[in-house]
Amino acid sequence: MTTASLEALLRNIILHRQLPFTFHSVSAAANAWHIVVYDAAGASVTLTVPAGRPLDIRNAIQERLETAVEDAAFR
């Protein structure tokens, strides 16, 4: 998976799930992806997901973004 394809995947998840995030950046590490998005208030949210099959990456991103939404609801 390339950074461009991961960015497209991330944007698709945000759009499809109607999550309150805006894409900022994605970078590759040895065995993971580092992702930065902004929440509705403009605060940055950093995610690290393990590299692997596209479906596994998609599930990990979606899970972490939905968890961030839930955590924000309890603040």
C-alpha positions, -999 to 999 in steps of 0.1 A, spaced: 0 0 0 13 35 -9 8 67 11 -15 79 -17 -37 48 -15 -38 50 23 -48 87 21 -76 77 -3 -87 49 20 -87 73 50 -107 99 32 -132 73 21 -136 60 57 -142 95 70 -167 103 42 -185 70 43 -188 68 81 -195 106 83 -169 110 109 -160 146 121 -124 145 109 -103 162 82 -73 145 67 -39 161 75 -11 136 68 0 100 65 35 86 67 50 51 66 71 36 93 89 3 94 58 -18 102 31 8 107 14 39 93 13 72 112 -18 92 105 -28 127 116 -63 140 112 -80 171 126 -112 168 146 -142 192 143 -126 216 169 -94 217 149 -73 196 173 -50 171 159 -56 134 164 -27 110 158 -32 74 150 -7 46 145 -20 15 127 0 -16 119 10 -23 83 -7 -53 67 -35 -63 44 -56 -34 31 -87 -48 49 -69 -50 82 -56 -15 78 -91 -2 70 -106 -19 100 -78 -5 123 -83 30 110 -121 29 113 -119 14 148 -94 41 160 -114 70 145 -147 58 160 -130 54 194 -117 90 191 -153 102 184 -165 82 215 -137 96 237 -145 131 226 -182 126 236 -171 120 272 -150 151 276 
